[in-house]
Amino acid sequence: MPRALLIVLAVAALTAAAAGARVGASEPAPDWARAAEPSLDRAAGRRIVTGMDGTFPSRALRGRVRRGEVGGVILFGPNVGPRLGRAIAALQAAARAGGNPPLLIAVDQEGGAVKRLRSLPPGRAPAQMTAATAGREGAATGRALHARGINVNLAPVADVDHGSFLGSRSFGGDPGAVASAACAFAGGVESAGVNATLKHFPGLGRTRENTDLRRVRVMAPAAALRADLEPYRRCAATTRLVMVSNATYPAFDPRRPAVFSRRIVTDLLRGELGFGGVTVTDTLAAPGVASPGAAVRATRAGVDLLLYVDERSSARGYRAVLRALRAGQLSSGQVLASAARIDALAR
């Protein structure tokens, strides 16, 4: 290589190094990012997503966030008011004060009947979207959420509808068309820096009963259930979160709801379909899964984030995971691996 070119390359390298040093000096990495790994107590806390009482976080909730006992907050309609921006800022300030990562702030912003921030996109229900329009709707939704400090959209619904209770929440009844639209919507959301969530794995499109209201068994044969996995085959590898259903699928696991089933969460979703992102439960307050052992059972199945709709239940879930860890009933390596996947999500 000519000597002159070597000199140019050396100068460029030194300049880049100096620039990097200046950036590092002016913008040091936060404590949580520099730490090798969180303590087990905080790793367990990373996995808890809690509902919030009222429109502004209480001192008790902010204290839990500061101590690293909470990794995310889900917002519902009653939490959304004129002080929403201040509420999110207060939650994130509590996380920073404890040296924790920014919280995951989540909403269900599907469009149509399920839209927590009514004035924001998407402008139509999933059933009214096509693959051509879903990407634009997702991108608009992601931008609107990102501007308000919300970094997780618990959407899109990837369930293929076969006359289910979902109605217009589903993109339709054809697995290929649903896959195209759901993947486009998720990609649009994530293009704005917001994490999208495919739900409800492995599918609720073959039941007329809502898992939020009653215990559900989806009695479809394995071949039919597998046909409806097309959205996950297409884009689970590029979507950051997957929500696991609370229904039981006897063709896959006759004994356990999906959220407690290692066959479904670990073997099927991660192993067969290759999903490497973050798994999240549906609400652990639902009939059929609500129990003192729910957090531990979901963890054993391989679920990363444990979703609670109220503060009291989420505190109990956190304590249950800690007790199981300290008693050797849960793998510390598994909990730390979950925390690492959660920390890698966009904030």
N, C-alpha and C positions, 0 to 999 in steps of 0.2 A: 504494500500500500504506500503511495507517495507520502513523503514526510509532511508536506503542507496539509494534506487531508487529515493526517493523524493529529496535527495541531488544532485544526478546525474542530474535529470531533472531541478532543480533550477540552477545549474551551467551552463547547456546547454542553458537555457533561458537567463541568464545574458550574456553569451558569444555571443549569437546571437544578443542581444540588443546592446552590445558594437560594434559588427561588423557593425550593421546597422547604428549606430551613426557615426562610422568612415567613412562609405560610404557617409552618408549624409553630413558630414563635408567636404569631399574632392570633392564631386560632388553634390552641391546644386541644387535643382530643379529650372528650369528657372522661371523667373517672371510670364510668361503667364500660366505655369502649376500650380503655387501656388495661382494664383488669383481665387477667388470664381467664377466669371464669367466676361466676357469682358463687356465693356461699350456697349451701343446700337450702337454707331458709329462704333466701332471695330467689333461687332457681324455682322453688315451689311457688313463690309469689308471682313470678313471671307468668305462670300458667293460669292464674285466676282472672277471669273477666266478670265484673260485677255490674249489676244494675245500680242506679243511683236514686236516692229518695229526693224528690223535689227538683227544682230548677237550678240549685246551686249546691255544690258538695259541702257536706257537713264537716265540722272540725274532725270528727271521728274518722270519716272516710279519708280526708286529707292526711291524717296521721297514719292510716294504714298504707296509703300510697307512699308516703315518705319513708316508712320502715321497709318498703319493698314487699309488702304482703299482697299487693294487687298489681297485675300487669296490664289491665285494660278495663275500660268502662264502656258499657253498651247504653246508648241513649234511645229512649222510647218517646212517644208523643208527649207525655206529661213532663218530660225533662226539657223540652224545647220551648224556650221563651225568649223574651228580649235580652236576657242576660246570658245567653248561650255562649257567646264568645268569652265573656268573663269567667264563666264556669269552667270551660275547657282550659283557659289560661291558668286558673287557680289549681286545677288538677295537675297540669304539666309543671307548674312551679313547685308543687309538693314533690313530684317525682325528681326534679333536679336537686331539690334541697337534700334529698336522701342519697344522692349519687347514683340514681337509677336511670335506666333508659327512658326516653319519652314513652308515655303511655300509649297503648293502642286505644283509640277512640272510635267506636264502632256504631254503625246504624244499619237498619234494614232499609235500603233505598232501592227497591226493586222497580218501582213504577206502578201506576194503577192503584190497586187496593192497598198495597203495602208500600208506604212512602212516609217516613217519619217526619221529614221536612217537606211539608206539602207544597211550598212555593218553589222548590228546586226541581231540576230535572231528575229522572227522565220524564218527558212530556207525554208518554203513552205507556200503556200496560205492555208487558212482554208479549202477550198474544197478538198485539198489534204491530210488533216489530218484525222485521225480516233481517236476514244476514246483512243486507245492504244498509239498513238503518240502525241496527243494534250497535254497531261500532261508534257511530256518531252520538247516539244516546248515551252510551257508556262513557265516552270521552267528556261530554258535557256534564254528566253526573260527577265524574271524577274531579273535574275542575271546580265545580261548585262545592263539593265536599272539602277538597284540599284548601280552598280559600277560607273555610271556616274552621280549619284545624282538625278535621275528621279524616283519619287515615286508613280506616277499614270500612268497606262496604260489604255487608253480608248478603251479597247478590253477585251473580244472577242465579235464579232457580234453573238448575240443569235437568230437572225431572221431565221425562217424556210423558205427556198427559194421555191417559186412556180412560177418560171420563171420571177423573179423580176429583177430590175436594179442591184442588189447586185452581181450577178454572183458568182465568186470564193471567194468573201468575206464571204459567208455563208458556214457553214459546211455541208449543204445539204438540202434535201427536206423532210426528215422523222423526225418528232418532237422528237422521242425518241433518234435517232442517234445524232441529233443536240444537244440535252440536254446532252448526255454523253460526247461529244467532247467539247462543250462550258464549261461545268462544270469542266472537266479535265484541260482545258487550263487555266481557271480562277484560279483553285486551284494551278496549277504550278506557275503562276505569283505570287500569294500571298505567296507561300512557300519561296520565295526569299525576302519577306518583302516589296513588291510593291503591291499597291492597284489595283485590277482588276475591270473592269466595264462591266457589261452585257448591251448590247444595241441592238436595239432601241425600248424600251418598248412602246406599246405592240406588235410591230413587223412591219417590212417593207417588208416582204417577199411576199406580195400579191399585189405589185404595180410595174409597170415598170417605174415610175417617181421618180426622185431623189428629196427629200425634200430640198436639198441644192440649187436646181435650180428653183423650182417652187412650188406653193401651191399644196398639195396632199390630196386627200380624198381616203381612203381605204374602198371600198364599200362591202367588204366581210361580210357575216352574222356573228352574234355573235358566233355561234357554231364553225365556221371555225377559227375565231380569237382565241377563247378559246383553241382550239386544239394546236395552235402554242405557247401557253404560257408554254408548258412543260419545257423548260429550266429554266424558273423562278420558276416553282413549285419545280424543283429538287434542284436548288442551289442558288436562290436569298437570302435565309436565311443565307447562308455562304459566300456570295460574298459581298464585301464592298461597291460597288457602282452600281447603275443602271442609265443608260441614258434614258431619256424620249424622244420619237419621236415628231417631229414637224408636223406630219400628223394628219388629222382629221379622226376619226373612228365613223361614224354615228351610228353603232350598239351599241356602248358604250356611246357616247355623240355626238348628231347631231349638236351641236352648237359651240363647241370649239376644237381646236387642243389639242392633248393629253397633251402637255406641259402646257396648261392653264386649264386643266380639273381636278377638284377635284374628280370627279367620277372615273377617271382613275388613278391619282397619289395617292390619299389618300384612296379612297374606295376599288379600285381593287388591286393596288400594295401593299399598306401597310396593308389594312384591310383584304382582302380576301386571298392574297398570303403571308402575314406575313412578308414583308420586313421591317427590322428595321435599315438598313444602310443609306447611303447618296444617295440622288437622285440628278441628274445633268441634266440640259437642254442640248439638242443639240444646235448648234449655234443659238443665238437669232438674228443673222443677216439674217436668211433665209427668203425667200418669204413666206408670209402667217403668219409669227409671228413677223417679224421686225416692231416695233412701239415704240413710246415713253413710252407706258404703259406696255411693255413686261415684264420687271423685276418685276413689282408689280403683274401682272396677274399670272406669274409663281410662285411667292411667295405665293399668295393666294391659288393656287392649291395644294401647299405642297412641291414644289421643293426646295431643299437646295442650290445647287450651280448653279450660273447663268453664262453661258459660252459665252464669247465674243471673236471674232477673231481679234479685233484691240483695241488699247489703248483708242482711243477717245470714242468709243461706251461703253466700260466698265466703263469709268469715268461717262458717262451720266447715265448708269444703277445704279451705286452706289448712285449718287445724287437723282435719282428717288426713290430708296428704302428709303433713309434717309428722304426725304420730306414726303413720305407716312407714315413713322413711326411717325414723329413729328406731323403730322396732325391727327393721330389716325386712319388712313386708313388701317394700317397693325397691326397685333398683335405683341407686343414686346415679349410676351412669345413664340410665334411661331419662331421668328427670333433668340431668344436666344437658343431655342431647336435645331434649325438648326446648330447654331454655335457649340453647344456641340457635335452633331453628327460628324461634320466636324473635330473638335479637336481630336476626338477619332480615326481618321484614322491613319494608319501607316505612319511614316515619315522617 
